Amino acid sequence: MKNTNTILFCLIVFGVSVTAQKKINPVVKTVPKEVIPIMDTATVAFDSISFSKSSEMLDEEQYWNLIESSLKENTDQEDQELFLVSELEKLSPKEIIGFRLRTDQLLFDSYNPELWCAAYIMNGGVSDGDFEYFRCWLISRGKDVFYKAKANPDYLVDQVIPDRKSYQFEGFWFVAVSAFKNKTNQELYPYIDYEQFTTTDENYPLLNFTWDAEDPKSMESICPLLFTKLWK
């Protein structure tokens, strides 16, 4: 009997001990952590469906700062073009569009017969497309050169380089297009709101020319310094 009681007592003590241990050391369920994929920092998530078209130009000061930086870092057009594409890729898709729109606005603002006369003298003749690329070159020279030449095209005599035959920069017109494609894998043009942004080449004003290439004296009257230096 005593043995039975002893066994019973031992079983009770063992049960209490196990129960107490469970309370002290409860079983903790392990919740798996959420796995966050590592994004490729060279690309950007771009929702082409919900992205709204933009008509907002890049801030003009920011725009010219980019141009000035490209001039400080590079000595030729090819390197300047690559530099600008690289810098634009650091901006948001909307800002890249804004750079293109600011460029289009400046091209629109500089579409006048006096600058066309300067372009004709400096390049030995220019077509419509050449005049566009001449103004791209003009913008690529920076804010100071652009606005001084716009006010007085003859100012560009200071930009003349000996033995240089062409003053155009076709690639400048496409730096934003390239940067946008590299960043989003999308074409830029479909994301421009052309209903709101109308200062494009399709809306250039009709020009009233006061000079004629067949009358050199008429060109000299507009750009006397350039004419004297370059016209043969």
ZAMARNU-979325 format. One record per residue: residue number from 1; chain; x, y, z of N, C-alpha, C in turn. Coordinates in steps of 0.2 Angstrom, whole numbers, padded with zeros to 4 digits. Atoms other than C-alpha are relative to their C-alpha. Layout:
// ZAMARNU-979325
[NUM, A, [X, Y, Z], [X, Y, Z], [X, Y, Z]]
...
// end
This chain:
// ZAMARNU-979325
[1, A, [0004, -0006, 0000], [0000, 0000, 0000], [0004, 0006, 0000]]
[2, A, [-0004, -0006, 0000], [0014, 0012, 0005], [0003, 0001, -0007]]
[3, A, [-0003, -0001, 0007], [0022, 0008, -0012], [-0004, 0003, -0005]]
[4, A, [0005, -0003, 0005], [0006, 0012, -0021], [0000, 0007, 0001]]
[5, A, [0000, -0008, -0002], [0005, 0029, -0012], [0006, 0003, -0002]]
[6, A, [-0006, -0003, 0002], [0023, 0032, -0016], [0000, 0001, -0007]]
[7, A, [0000, -0001, 0007], [0021, 0029, -0034], [-0005, 0005, -0002]]
[8, A, [0005, -0006, 0001], [0005, 0040, -0034], [0003, 0006, 0001]]
[9, A, [-0003, -0007, -0002], [0014, 0054, -0026], [0005, 0002, -0005]]
[10, A, [-0005, -0002, 0005], [0028, 0053, -0038], [-0003, 0002, -0007]]
[11, A, [0003, -0002, 0006], [0017, 0054, -0053], [-0003, 0007, 0000]]
[12, A, [0004, -0007, -0001], [0007, 0069, -0046], [0006, 0005, 0000]]
[13, A, [-0006, -0005, 0000], [0024, 0078, -0043], [0003, 0001, -0007]]
[14, A, [-0003, 0000, 0006], [0030, 0074, -0060], [-0005, 0004, -0005]]
[15, A, [0005, -0003, 0004], [0014, 0080, -0068], [0000, 0008, 0001]]
[16, A, [0000, -0008, -0002], [0014, 0097, -0059], [0006, 0003, -0003]]
[17, A, [-0006, -0003, 0003], [0032, 0099, -0064], [0000, 0001, -0007]]
[18, A, [0000, -0001, 0007], [0029, 0097, -0082], [-0005, 0005, -0002]]
[19, A, [0005, -0005, 0001], [0014, 0108, -0082], [0003, 0007, 0001]]
[20, A, [-0003, -0006, -0002], [0024, 0122, -0073], [0005, 0002, -0005]]
[21, A, [-0005, -0001, 0005], [0038, 0120, -0086], [-0003, 0003, -0006]]
[22, A, [0004, -0002, 0006], [0025, 0122, -0100], [-0002, 0008, 0000]]
[23, A, [0002, -0007, -0001], [0019, 0139, -0092], [0006, 0004, -0001]]
[24, A, [-0006, -0004, 0000], [0037, 0145, -0090], [0003, 0001, -0007]]
[25, A, [-0003, 0000, 0006], [0043, 0140, -0107], [-0006, -0002, -0006]]
[26, A, [0006, 0002, 0005], [0027, 0141, -0119], [0003, -0001, -0007]]
[27, A, [-0002, 0002, 0007], [0029, 0135, -0137], [-0002, 0006, -0004]]
[28, A, [0001, -0006, 0004], [0032, 0150, -0148], [0000, -0002, -0008]]
[29, A, [0001, 0002, 0007], [0026, 0148, -0166], [0005, 0005, -0004]]
[30, A, [-0005, -0004, 0004], [0039, 0154, -0179], [-0004, 0003, -0006]]
[31, A, [0003, -0003, 0006], [0031, 0166, -0192], [0005, 0002, -0005]]
[32, A, [-0005, -0001, 0005], [0041, 0166, -0208], [0000, 0008, -0002]]
[33, A, [0000, -0007, 0002], [0047, 0184, -0213], [-0001, 0000, -0007]]
[34, A, [0002, -0002, 0007], [0041, 0192, -0229], [0006, 0000, -0004]]
[35, A, [-0005, -0001, 0004], [0053, 0190, -0243], [-0001, 0006, -0005]]
[36, A, [0000, -0006, 0004], [0057, 0207, -0251], [0005, -0001, -0006]]
[37, A, [-0005, 0001, 0006], [0064, 0205, -0269], [0005, 0006, 0000]]
[38, A, [-0005, -0005, 0001], [0080, 0215, -0272], [-0001, 0003, -0007]]
[39, A, [0001, -0003, 0006], [0076, 0228, -0286], [0007, 0001, -0004]]
[40, A, [-0006, -0002, 0004], [0089, 0231, -0300], [0000, 0008, 0000]]
[41, A, [0000, -0007, -0001], [0094, 0249, -0296], [0002, 0003, -0007]]
[42, A, [-0001, -0003, 0007], [0098, 0252, -0315], [-0006, 0001, -0003]]
[43, A, [0006, -0001, 0003], [0080, 0251, -0319], [-0005, 0004, 0004]]
[44, A, [0005, -0003, -0004], [0064, 0260, -0313], [-0007, -0003, -0001]]
[45, A, [0007, 0003, 0001], [0047, 0253, -0310], [-0004, 0005, -0004]]
[46, A, [0004, -0005, 0004], [0036, 0262, -0323], [-0006, -0003, -0002]]
[47, A, [0006, 0002, 0002], [0018, 0260, -0325], [-0003, 0004, -0006]]
[48, A, [0001, -0004, 0007], [0015, 0265, -0343], [-0008, 0001, -0001]]
[49, A, [0007, -0001, 0001], [-0004, 0263, -0341], [-0003, 0005, 0004]]
[50, A, [0002, -0005, -0004], [-0007, 0274, -0326], [0004, 0007, 0000]]
[51, A, [-0004, -0006, 0001], [0007, 0287, -0330], [-0004, 0005, -0004]]
[52, A, [0003, -0005, 0004], [-0001, 0303, -0335], [0004, 0004, -0004]]
[53, A, [-0004, -0004, 0005], [0005, 0312, -0350], [0001, 0007, 0003]]
[54, A, [-0002, -0006, -0003], [0014, 0328, -0345], [0002, 0006, -0005]]
[55, A, [-0002, -0006, 0004], [0016, 0346, -0352], [0004, 0004, 0004]]
[56, A, [-0004, -0004, -0004], [0027, 0352, -0338], [0007, 0000, -0001]]
[57, A, [-0007, -0001, 0001], [0044, 0359, -0342], [0004, -0001, 0006]]
[58, A, [-0005, 0000, -0006], [0059, 0356, -0331], [0001, 0007, 0002]]
[59, A, [-0002, -0007, -0003], [0063, 0371, -0320], [0006, 0002, -0004]]
[60, A, [-0005, -0002, 0005], [0073, 0382, -0331], [0007, 0001, 0003]]
[61, A, [-0006, 0000, -0003], [0087, 0385, -0318], [0003, -0007, 0000]]
[62, A, [-0003, 0007, 0000], [0089, 0366, -0316], [0002, -0002, -0007]]
[63, A, [-0002, 0002, 0007], [0089, 0364, -0335], [0007, 0003, -0002]]
[64, A, [-0006, -0003, 0001], [0103, 0377, -0337], [0006, -0003, 0004]]
[65, A, [-0005, 0003, -0004], [0113, 0369, -0323], [0003, -0006, -0003]]
[66, A, [-0002, 0006, 0003], [0113, 0353, -0332], [0004, 0001, -0006]]
[67, A, [-0004, -0002, 0006], [0119, 0361, -0348], [0007, 0003, 0002]]
[68, A, [-0007, -0003, -0002], [0133, 0371, -0339], [0004, -0006, 0003]]
[69, A, [-0004, 0006, -0003], [0139, 0354, -0330], [0002, -0004, -0006]]
[70, A, [-0003, 0004, 0006], [0140, 0346, -0347], [0005, 0003, -0004]]
[71, A, [-0006, -0004, 0004], [0151, 0360, -0354], [0006, -0001, 0004]]
[72, A, [-0006, 0000, -0004], [0163, 0359, -0339], [0003, -0007, 0000]]
[73, A, [-0003, 0007, 0000], [0165, 0340, -0340], [0002, -0003, -0006]]
[74, A, [-0002, 0003, 0006], [0167, 0338, -0358], [0002, 0005, -0005]]
[75, A, [-0003, -0004, 0005], [0176, 0345, -0373], [-0003, -0001, -0007]]
[76, A, [0002, 0001, 0006], [0167, 0338, -0388], [-0008, -0002, 0000]]
[77, A, [0007, 0002, 0000], [0149, 0335, -0393], [-0002, -0007, 0002]]
[78, A, [0002, 0007, -0002], [0149, 0316, -0392], [0000, -0001, 0007]]
[79, A, [-0001, 0001, -0007], [0155, 0317, -0374], [-0005, 0004, 0004]]
[80, A, [0005, -0004, -0003], [0143, 0331, -0370], [-0007, -0004, 0000]]
[81, A, [0006, 0003, 0001], [0129, 0321, -0377], [-0001, -0006, 0005]]
[82, A, [0000, 0006, -0004], [0133, 0305, -0367], [0000, 0002, 0007]]
[83, A, [0000, -0002, -0007], [0136, 0315, -0351], [-0008, 0002, 0002]]
[84, A, [0007, -0002, -0001], [0118, 0323, -0353], [-0005, -0006, 0001]]
[85, A, [0004, 0006, 0000], [0110, 0306, -0356], [0001, -0003, 0007]]
[86, A, [-0001, 0003, -0007], [0118, 0299, -0340], [-0003, 0004, 0005]]
[87, A, [0003, -0004, -0005], [0113, 0314, -0330], [-0007, 0000, 0000]]
[88, A, [0008, 0000, 0000], [0095, 0314, -0336], [-0003, -0007, 0003]]
[89, A, [0002, 0007, -0002], [0094, 0295, -0332], [-0001, 0000, 0008]]
[90, A, [0000, -0001, -0008], [0096, 0301, -0313], [-0007, 0003, 0002]]
[91, A, [0006, -0004, -0001], [0080, 0311, -0315], [-0006, -0005, 0000]]
[92, A, [0006, 0004, 0001], [0062, 0305, -0314], [-0003, 0000, -0007]]
[93, A, [0002, 0000, 0007], [0053, 0300, -0330], [-0004, 0007, -0002]]
[94, A, [0003, -0006, 0001], [0042, 0316, -0328], [0005, 0006, -0001]]
[95, A, [-0005, -0005, 0001], [0058, 0327, -0326], [0003, -0001, -0007]]
[96, A, [-0004, 0001, 0007], [0066, 0319, -0342], [-0005, 0003, -0005]]
[97, A, [0005, -0003, 0004], [0050, 0323, -0351], [0001, 0008, 0000]]
[98, A, [-0001, -0008, -0001], [0052, 0341, -0344], [0006, 0003, -0003]]
[99, A, [-0006, -0002, 0003], [0069, 0342, -0350], [-0001, 0001, -0008]]
[100, A, [0002, 0000, 0007], [0063, 0338, -0368], [-0005, 0006, -0001]]
[101, A, [0005, -0006, 0001], [0049, 0351, -0366], [0003, 0007, 0000]]
[102, A, [-0003, -0007, -0001], [0060, 0365, -0360], [0005, 0001, -0006]]
[103, A, [-0004, 0000, 0006], [0072, 0361, -0375], [-0005, 0002, -0006]]
[104, A, [0005, -0002, 0005], [0056, 0362, -0387], [-0002, 0008, 0001]]
[105, A, [0002, -0007, -0001], [0051, 0379, -0379], [0006, 0005, -0002]]
[106, A, [-0006, -0004, 0002], [0069, 0386, -0381], [0001, 0000, -0008]]
[107, A, [0000, 0001, 0007], [0069, 0380, -0399], [-0006, 0005, -0003]]
[108, A, [0006, -0004, 0003], [0052, 0389, -0402], [0002, 0007, 0001]]
[109, A, [-0002, -0007, -0001], [0058, 0405, -0394], [0005, 0003, -0004]]
[110, A, [-0005, -0003, 0004], [0073, 0406, -0405], [-0001, -0001, -0007]]
[111, A, [0002, 0000, 0007], [0064, 0403, -0421], [-0001, 0006, -0003]]
[112, A, [0001, -0006, 0003], [0067, 0419, -0429], [0005, 0001, -0006]]
[113, A, [-0004, -0001, 0006], [0074, 0426, -0446], [0007, 0002, 0002]]
[114, A, [-0007, -0003, -0001], [0089, 0435, -0438], [0005, -0006, 0002]]
[115, A, [-0004, 0006, -0001], [0096, 0419, -0430], [0001, -0005, -0006]]
[116, A, [0000, 0004, 0006], [0092, 0410, -0446], [0006, 0003, -0004]]
[117, A, [-0005, -0004, 0004], [0103, 0423, -0455], [0007, -0002, 0003]]
[118, A, [-0006, 0002, -0003], [0117, 0419, -0442], [0002, -0007, -0001]]
[119, A, [-0001, 0007, 0002], [0115, 0401, -0445], [0002, -0001, -0007]]
[120, A, [-0002, 0000, 0007], [0116, 0403, -0463], [0007, 0002, -0002]]
[121, A, [-0006, -0003, 0001], [0132, 0413, -0462], [0005, -0005, 0003]]
[122, A, [-0004, 0004, -0004], [0140, 0401, -0449], [0001, -0007, -0004]]
[123, A, [0000, 0007, 0003], [0136, 0385, -0459], [0001, 0000, -0007]]
[124, A, [0000, 0000, 0008], [0137, 0391, -0477], [-0006, -0002, -0003]]
[125, A, [0006, 0002, 0002], [0119, 0389, -0479], [-0003, -0006, 0005]]
[126, A, [0004, 0005, -0004], [0105, 0379, -0469], [-0007, -0001, -0003]]
[127, A, [0007, 0002, 0001], [0089, 0370, -0472], [-0004, 0001, 0006]]
[128, A, [0004, 0000, -0006], [0074, 0370, -0460], [0003, -0005, 0005]]
[129, A, [-0002, 0005, -0005], [0081, 0354, -0452], [0007, 0003, 0003]]
[130, A, [-0007, -0003, -0002], [0099, 0362, -0451], [-0001, 0005, 0005]]
[131, A, [0001, -0005, -0004], [0092, 0377, -0443], [-0002, -0002, 0007]]
[132, A, [0002, 0003, -0006], [0084, 0366, -0430], [0006, -0002, 0004]]
[133, A, [-0006, 0003, -0003], [0100, 0358, -0426], [0005, 0005, 0002]]
[134, A, [-0004, -0006, -0002], [0109, 0375, -0426], [-0002, 0002, 0007]]
[135, A, [0002, -0002, -0006], [0098, 0380, -0412], [0001, -0004, 0006]]
[136, A, [-0002, 0005, -0005], [0101, 0364, -0403], [0007, 0001, 0002]]
[137, A, [-0006, -0001, -0002], [0119, 0368, -0404], [0001, 0007, 0004]]
[138, A, [0000, -0006, -0003], [0116, 0386, -0398], [-0003, -0001, 0008]]
[139, A, [0002, 0002, -0006], [0106, 0379, -0383], [0006, -0003, 0004]]
[140, A, [-0005, 0004, -0003], [0120, 0367, -0379], [0006, 0004, 0002]]
[141, A, [-0005, -0005, -0002], [0132, 0382, -0377], [-0001, 0003, 0007]]
[142, A, [0002, -0003, -0007], [0123, 0387, -0361], [-0004, 0006, 0000]]
[143, A, [0005, -0005, 0000], [0111, 0400, -0355], [0003, 0007, -0002]]
[144, A, [-0003, -0007, 0002], [0123, 0416, -0357], [0000, 0000, -0007]]
[145, A, [-0001, -0001, 0007], [0127, 0412, -0375], [-0007, 0000, -0003]]
[146, A, [0006, 0001, 0003], [0109, 0407, -0379], [-0004, 0007, 0000]]
[147, A, [0004, -0006, 0000], [0101, 0423, -0373], [0003, 0006, -0003]]
[148, A, [-0003, -0006, 0003], [0114, 0435, -0379], [0000, -0001, -0008]]
[149, A, [0001, 0001, 0007], [0113, 0427, -0396], [-0007, 0002, -0003]]
[150, A, [0008, -0001, 0002], [0094, 0428, -0396], [-0001, 0008, 0000]]
[151, A, [0000, -0008, 0000], [0096, 0447, -0392], [0003, 0003, -0006]]
[152, A, [-0005, -0003, 0005], [0110, 0450, -0405], [0003, -0006, -0003]]
[153, A, [-0003, 0006, 0003], [0114, 0435, -0417], [0008, 0001, -0001]]
[154, A, [-0007, -0001, 0002], [0131, 0444, -0421], [0004, -0001, 0006]]
[155, A, [-0004, 0002, -0006], [0136, 0440, -0403], [0004, -0007, -0002]]
[156, A, [-0003, 0007, 0001], [0140, 0422, -0410], [0007, 0000, -0003]]
[157, A, [-0007, -0001, 0003], [0156, 0429, -0418], [0005, -0003, 0005]]
[158, A, [-0005, 0002, -0006], [0164, 0425, -0401], [0000, -0008, 0000]]
[159, A, [0000, 0008, -0001], [0159, 0406, -0403], [0003, -0003, -0007]]
[160, A, [-0003, 0003, 0006], [0167, 0404, -0420], [0007, -0003, 0001]]
[161, A, [-0006, 0004, -0001], [0181, 0391, -0420], [0004, 0000, -0007]]
[162, A, [-0004, 0000, 0006], [0195, 0392, -0434], [-0001, -0007, -0003]]
[163, A, [0001, 0006, 0004], [0192, 0380, -0448], [-0006, -0005, 0001]]
[164, A, [0006, 0003, -0001], [0176, 0374, -0441], [-0005, 0001, -0005]]
[165, A, [0004, -0001, 0006], [0163, 0371, -0455], [-0008, 0000, 0002]]
[166, A, [0007, 0002, -0002], [0147, 0366, -0445], [-0001, 0002, 0007]]
[167, A, [0002, -0002, -0007], [0138, 0373, -0430], [-0007, -0003, 0001]]
[168, A, [0006, 0004, -0001], [0125, 0360, -0427], [0001, -0005, 0005]]
[169, A, [-0001, 0005, -0005], [0121, 0348, -0414], [-0006, -0005, 0000]]
[170, A, [0006, 0004, 0000], [0108, 0335, -0419], [-0001, -0004, 0006]]
[171, A, [0001, 0005, -0006], [0111, 0323, -0405], [-0003, 0003, 0006]]
[172, A, [0002, -0003, -0006], [0107, 0336, -0392], [-0008, 0000, 0000]]
[173, A, [0007, 0001, 0000], [0089, 0335, -0398], [-0003, -0006, 0003]]
[174, A, [0002, 0007, -0002], [0088, 0317, -0393], [0002, -0003, 0007]]
[175, A, [-0002, 0003, -0007], [0096, 0316, -0376], [-0005, -0002, 0005]]
[176, A, [0005, 0002, -0004], [0080, 0316, -0367], [-0004, -0007, -0002]]
[177, A, [0003, 0006, 0003], [0073, 0303, -0379], [0004, -0006, 0002]]
[178, A, [-0005, 0006, -0001], [0088, 0291, -0376], [-0001, -0001, 0008]]
[179, A, [0001, 0001, -0007], [0087, 0294, -0357], [-0006, -0003, 0003]]
[180, A, [0006, 0003, -0002], [0069, 0290, -0355], [-0001, -0007, -0002]]
[181, A, [0000, 0007, 0003], [0071, 0274, -0366], [0004, -0004, 0005]]
[182, A, [-0004, 0003, -0004], [0085, 0269, -0355], [-0003, -0002, 0007]]
[183, A, [0003, 0000, -0007], [0076, 0272, -0339], [-0006, -0004, 0001]]
[184, A, [0006, 0003, 0000], [0059, 0266, -0343], [-0002, -0006, -0005]]
[185, A, [0002, 0005, 0005], [0060, 0255, -0358], [-0006, 0002, -0004]]
[186, A, [0006, -0003, 0004], [0047, 0266, -0366], [0002, 0006, -0005]]
[187, A, [-0002, -0006, 0004], [0047, 0279, -0380], [-0003, 0006, 0003]]
[188, A, [0002, -0006, -0003], [0045, 0297, -0374], [-0006, 0003, -0002]]
[189, A, [0005, -0004, 0003], [0034, 0305, -0386], [-0007, -0002, 0002]]
[190, A, [0007, 0001, -0002], [0018, 0296, -0381], [-0002, 0003, 0006]]
[191, A, [0002, -0002, -0007], [0019, 0303, -0364], [0001, 0008, 0001]]
[192, A, [0001, -0007, 0000], [0019, 0321, -0369], [-0007, 0002, -0002]]
[193, A, [0007, -0002, 0001], [0003, 0330, -0368], [0000, 0006, -0005]]
[194, A, [-0001, -0006, 0005], [0003, 0340, -0384], [-0007, 0004, 0000]]
[195, A, [0006, -0005, 0000], [-0015, 0347, -0381], [0002, 0006, 0005]]
[196, A, [-0001, -0005, -0004], [-0008, 0357, -0367], [0007, 0003, -0002]]
[197, A, [-0006, -0002, 0002], [0010, 0359, -0373], [0000, 0001, -0008]]
[198, A, [0001, -0002, 0007], [0009, 0368, -0390], [0006, 0003, -0003]]
[199, A, [-0005, -0004, 0003], [0025, 0377, -0392], [0005, -0005, -0004]]
[200, A, [-0004, 0005, 0003], [0032, 0363, -0404], [0001, 0003, -0008]]
[201, A, [-0002, -0002, 0007], [0039, 0364, -0422], [-0006, 0000, -0005]]
[202, A, [0006, 0000, 0004], [0021, 0361, -0429], [-0003, 0006, 0001]]
[203, A, [0003, -0007, -0001], [0016, 0378, -0422], [0005, 0006, -0001]]
[204, A, [-0005, -0005, 0001], [0031, 0388, -0427], [-0004, 0006, -0004]]
[205, A, [0004, -0006, 0004], [0025, 0406, -0434], [0003, 0000, -0006]]
[206, A, [-0003, -0001, 0006], [0028, 0411, -0451], [0005, 0006, 0000]]
[207, A, [-0006, -0005, -0001], [0044, 0421, -0453], [0000, 0005, -0006]]
[208, A, [-0001, -0006, 0005], [0046, 0438, -0462], [0007, 0001, -0001]]
[209, A, [-0007, 0000, 0001], [0063, 0437, -0469], [0002, 0007, -0003]]
[210, A, [-0002, -0007, 0003], [0072, 0454, -0472], [0007, -0001, -0003]]
[211, A, [-0006, 0002, 0003], [0087, 0445, -0479], [-0001, -0005, -0005]]
[212, A, [0000, 0005, 0005], [0091, 0435, -0494], [0007, -0003, -0002]]
[213, A, [-0006, 0003, 0002], [0105, 0423, -0498], [0003, 0002, -0006]]
[214, A, [-0002, -0003, 0006], [0106, 0430, -0515], [0002, 0007, 0000]]
[215, A, [-0002, -0007, -0001], [0108, 0447, -0508], [0005, 0000, 0006]]
[216, A, [-0005, 0000, -0006], [0124, 0446, -0497], [-0001, 0006, 0005]]
[217, A, [0000, -0006, -0004], [0122, 0464, -0492], [-0005, 0000, 0005]]
[218, A, [0005, 0000, -0004], [0106, 0460, -0484], [0001, -0004, 0007]]
[219, A, [-0003, 0004, -0005], [0114, 0447, -0473], [0005, 0004, 0004]]
[220, A, [-0005, -0004, -0004], [0128, 0459, -0468], [-0003, 0005, 0004]]
[221, A, [0003, -0005, -0004], [0116, 0471, -0462], [-0003, -0002, 0007]]
[222, A, [0003, 0003, -0006], [0109, 0459, -0449], [0006, -0003, 0004]]
[223, A, [-0006, 0003, -0004], [0126, 0450, -0444], [0006, 0003, -0003]]
[224, A, [-0006, -0003, 0003], [0140, 0462, -0449], [0007, -0003, 0002]]
[225, A, [-0006, 0003, -0003], [0153, 0454, -0438], [0001, -0007, -0003]]
[226, A, [0000, 0007, 0002], [0149, 0436, -0443], [0001, 0000, -0008]]
[227, A, [-0001, 0000, 0007], [0148, 0441, -0461], [0007, 0002, -0002]]
[228, A, [-0007, -0002, 0002], [0165, 0449, -0462], [0005, -0005, 0002]]
[229, A, [-0005, 0005, -0002], [0173, 0435, -0453], [-0001, -0007, -0004]]
[230, A, [0001, 0007, 0003], [0165, 0420, -0462], [-0002, 0000, -0007]]
[231, A, [0003, 0001, 0007], [0156, 0424, -0478], [0006, 0001, -0006]]
[232, A, [-0005, 0000, 0005], [0167, 0420, -0493], [-0004, 0003, -0007]]
// end
